[in-house]
Amino acid sequence: MNTPIRTFSTEILVPFHDCDPMNIVWHGSYVKYLEVARCELLDSINYNYIDMHDSGFAWPVVDMRLKYIQPLRFNQRIVVHSNMIEWEHRLKISYEICDAATGERMSKAHTVQMAINMETDETCFESPAILLERLGVTRE
């Protein structure tokens, strides 16, 4: 696994509306928790979705993997650890969802996003300079 260039931890209290009748989080709600964590990670580098749009790039998710290890439950406090592990050609973020009280890993995931030049509608096979600038790295 690559060494993360940026990490961020996001605490979430599982709301009732994300759960099934047994008070277990519905599997599709996990995607929302990843999105919340990803937005906070992007905010931490001053390149959130508004900044991306303003810089002329869309960043759609092109791949997502999610492994469910232990169920999340209503009113459980969780921490989503997000780690930016690839940024040169695509944006890959890994996640661990842990119980806030015990630190037990409940699930793990990753997402991959590719930059799309909004003017030409073309996929960028290298990350735009603005992302590298916000990360404080230079292209070799």
Residue pairs with C-beta under 8 A, 6 or more apart in sequence:
1 85
1 94
2 85
2 86
3 85
4 83
4 84
4 85
4 94
5 84
5 85
5 87
5 135
5 137
6 41
6 44
6 45
6 83
6 84
6 135
7 41
7 81
7 82
7 83
7 84
8 37
8 40
8 41
8 44
8 81
8 82
9 79
9 80
9 81
9 82
10 36
10 37
10 40
10 79
10 80
10 82
11 77
11 78
11 79
11 80
11 100
12 33
12 36
12 77
12 78
12 79
12 80
13 75
13 76
13 77
13 78
14 25
14 72
14 73
14 74
14 75
14 76
14 77
14 78
15 74
16 23
16 74
16 75
18 25
18 26
18 29
18 32
18 74
19 25
19 26
19 29
19 73
19 74
20 26
23 73
23 74
24 71
24 72
24 73
24 74
25 71
25 72
25 73
25 74
27 68
30 66
30 68
30 72
30 97
30 107
30 109
31 64
31 66
33 78
33 80
33 97
34 64
34 66
34 80
34 82
34 95
34 109
34 111
36 80
37 80
37 81
37 82
37 95
38 82
38 93
38 111
39 48
39 49
40 82
41 82
41 84
41 93
42 48
42 49
42 51
42 52
45 134
45 135
46 134
47 55
47 130
47 131
47 134
49 59
51 134
52 58
52 59
53 118
55 128
55 130
56 117
56 118
56 119
56 128
57 115
57 116
57 117
57 118
57 124
57 128
57 130
58 115
58 116
58 118
59 91
59 113
59 114
59 115
59 116
60 113
60 114
60 116
61 111
61 112
61 113
62 90
62 112
62 113
62 114
63 110
63 111
63 112
64 109
64 110
64 111
64 112
65 109
65 110
66 107
66 108
66 109
67 107
67 108
67 109
68 107
69 105
69 106
69 107
69 108
70 104
70 105
70 106
70 107
71 106
72 78
72 97
72 106
72 107
76 99
76 100
77 99
77 100
77 101
78 97
78 98
78 99
78 100
78 106
79 97
79 98
79 99
79 100
80 95
80 96
80 97
80 98
81 95
81 96
81 97
81 98
82 93
82 94
82 95
83 93
83 94
83 95
84 91
84 92
84 93
84 135
85 92
85 93
85 94
85 110
86 92
86 112
87 127
87 131
87 132
87 135
87 137
88 126
88 127
88 132
88 139
89 125
89 126
89 127
90 112
90 113
90 114
90 115
90 127
91 112
91 113
91 114
91 115
91 127
91 131
92 110
92 111
92 112
92 113
93 110
93 111
93 113
94 108
94 109
94 110
95 108
95 109
95 110
95 111
96 105
96 107
96 108
97 105
97 106
97 107
97 108
97 109
98 104
98 105
98 106
99 106
114 123
114 124
115 123
115 124
115 127
115 128
115 131
116 122
116 123
116 124
117 123
117 124
126 139
129 139
132 138
132 139
